[in-house]
């Protein structure tokens, strides 16, 4: 009997393994969430990655080197400089080159960037609730634990 994912992707044969089925479910779910959040952030003139940079800077409360911002991102991005360029052009961040090491560029959030985040905060929490609010507290804790456990295998093994 086909399961829900099999029906969604119109897969006629059973999955080759539970690991494959779990991975494809995870990827399908991540894609759906990514699309939903991407659409949400576009309303504010941002991408998910640009929002992530602003969130990191607000949370730190002090300027950060761009490479450290890249390391803290939820999703790895190959071109942090381009993302910061666009945020700077929009007046949401400012850059300053280090006086002690000219290779290091510090980035800080502007008052305009903080203001934009305050406008996003409430509706974003509502979106989190809309996406996962149907799960119980216990189910959410289990999901978090399982996802962290799945990432552990990636952290421990060479790429």
C-alpha positions as CSV (number, residue, x, y, z in Angstrom):
1,X,0.0,0.0,0.0
2,X,1.6,3.3,-1.0
3,X,2.3,5.9,1.7
4,X,1.7,9.6,1.5
5,X,5.0,10.6,0.0
6,X,4.7,7.8,-2.6
7,X,1.4,9.3,-3.6
8,X,2.6,12.9,-3.6
9,X,5.6,12.1,-5.9
10,X,3.6,9.4,-7.9
11,X,6.2,6.7,-7.1
12,X,5.0,3.3,-8.2
13,X,7.6,1.2,-6.5
14,X,8.2,1.1,-2.7
15,X,11.2,2.9,-1.4
16,X,14.4,1.0,-1.4
17,X,15.0,1.5,2.3
18,X,13.5,3.3,5.3
19,X,16.5,5.6,5.2
20,X,15.7,6.6,1.6
21,X,12.0,7.2,2.5
22,X,13.0,9.3,5.6
23,X,15.5,11.3,3.6
24,X,13.1,12.0,0.8
25,X,10.4,13.0,3.3
26,X,12.8,15.3,5.0
27,X,13.9,16.9,1.6
28,X,10.3,17.3,0.5
29,X,9.3,18.9,3.8
30,X,12.3,21.2,3.8
31,X,11.5,22.3,0.2
32,X,7.9,23.1,1.1
33,X,9.0,25.1,4.2
34,X,11.7,26.9,2.2
35,X,9.2,27.9,-0.4
36,X,6.7,29.2,2.2
37,X,9.4,31.2,4.1
38,X,10.9,32.5,0.8
39,X,7.5,33.8,-0.2
40,X,7.1,35.4,3.3
41,X,10.4,37.2,3.2
42,X,9.8,38.5,-0.3
43,X,7.0,40.6,1.1
44,X,9.6,42.5,3.0
45,X,12.1,42.7,0.1
46,X,14.4,40.1,1.5
47,X,15.5,36.5,0.9
48,X,15.7,34.0,3.7
49,X,19.5,34.3,3.7
50,X,19.4,38.1,3.9
51,X,16.9,37.8,6.8
52,X,19.3,35.3,8.5
53,X,22.2,37.8,8.3
54,X,20.0,40.6,9.8
55,X,18.9,38.2,12.6
56,X,22.5,37.2,13.4
57,X,23.6,40.8,13.6
58,X,20.7,41.9,15.8
59,X,21.3,38.9,18.1
60,X,25.0,39.6,18.4
61,X,24.4,43.3,19.1
62,X,27.9,44.2,17.8
63,X,29.5,44.3,14.4
64,X,30.7,40.9,13.2
65,X,33.3,39.9,10.6
66,X,31.5,38.7,7.4
67,X,33.2,35.3,7.6
68,X,31.8,34.8,11.1
69,X,28.3,35.7,9.8
70,X,28.8,33.1,7.1
71,X,29.7,30.4,9.7
72,X,26.5,31.2,11.7
73,X,24.1,31.0,8.8
74,X,21.3,28.4,9.0
75,X,21.9,27.5,5.3
76,X,25.4,27.6,3.9
77,X,25.8,30.3,1.3
78,X,28.6,30.5,-1.2
79,X,28.5,34.3,-1.7
80,X,28.1,36.1,1.6
81,X,29.7,39.2,0.1
82,X,26.9,39.5,-2.5
83,X,24.2,39.1,0.2
84,X,25.8,41.8,2.3
85,X,26.2,44.1,-0.7
86,X,22.5,44.0,-1.3
87,X,21.7,44.6,2.3
88,X,24.1,47.5,2.4
89,X,22.5,49.0,-0.8
90,X,19.1,48.8,0.9
91,X,20.5,50.6,4.0
92,X,20.0,47.6,6.3
93,X,23.6,47.0,7.2
94,X,26.9,49.0,7.2
95,X,30.4,47.7,6.6
96,X,33.7,48.9,8.0
97,X,37.1,47.5,7.3
98,X,39.2,46.5,10.2
99,X,42.0,49.0,11.0
100,X,44.3,46.2,12.3
101,X,43.7,43.7,9.4
102,X,42.5,45.2,6.1
103,X,41.3,41.8,5.0
104,X,38.6,41.7,7.7
105,X,35.3,43.5,7.1
106,X,33.0,44.1,10.0
107,X,29.2,44.3,9.3
108,X,26.7,45.9,11.6
109,X,22.9,46.2,11.4
110,X,21.6,49.8,10.9
111,X,18.6,51.3,12.7
112,X,16.6,50.7,9.5
113,X,17.6,47.0,9.6
114,X,16.4,46.8,13.2
115,X,13.2,48.5,12.3
116,X,12.5,46.0,9.5
117,X,13.2,43.1,11.8
118,X,10.7,44.5,14.3
119,X,8.0,44.6,11.6
120,X,8.9,41.0,10.6
121,X,9.0,39.5,14.1
122,X,5.2,39.1,14.8
123,X,4.2,37.8,11.4
124,X,7.2,35.4,11.4
125,X,6.1,33.9,14.7
126,X,2.7,33.4,13.2
127,X,4.2,31.6,10.2
128,X,6.2,29.3,12.5
129,X,2.9,28.5,14.3
130,X,1.1,27.9,11.1
131,X,3.7,25.5,9.9
132,X,4.3,23.5,13.1
133,X,1.6,24.6,15.6
134,X,-0.4,21.5,14.9
135,X,2.3,19.4,16.5
136,X,2.2,18.9,20.3
137,X,5.0,20.2,22.6
138,X,6.2,16.6,23.0
139,X,6.1,16.0,19.2
140,X,8.1,19.2,18.6
141,X,10.7,18.2,21.2
142,X,11.0,14.7,19.6
143,X,11.3,16.3,16.1
144,X,14.1,18.6,17.3
145,X,15.9,15.7,19.0
146,X,15.7,13.5,15.9
147,X,16.9,16.2,13.6
148,X,19.8,17.0,15.8
149,X,20.7,13.3,16.0
150,X,20.5,13.1,12.2
151,X,22.9,16.0,11.9
152,X,25.3,14.5,14.3
153,X,26.1,11.7,11.8
154,X,27.1,14.5,9.3
155,X,29.2,16.3,11.8
156,X,31.1,13.1,12.7
157,X,31.8,11.9,9.2
158,X,34.1,13.3,6.6
159,X,32.3,14.8,3.6
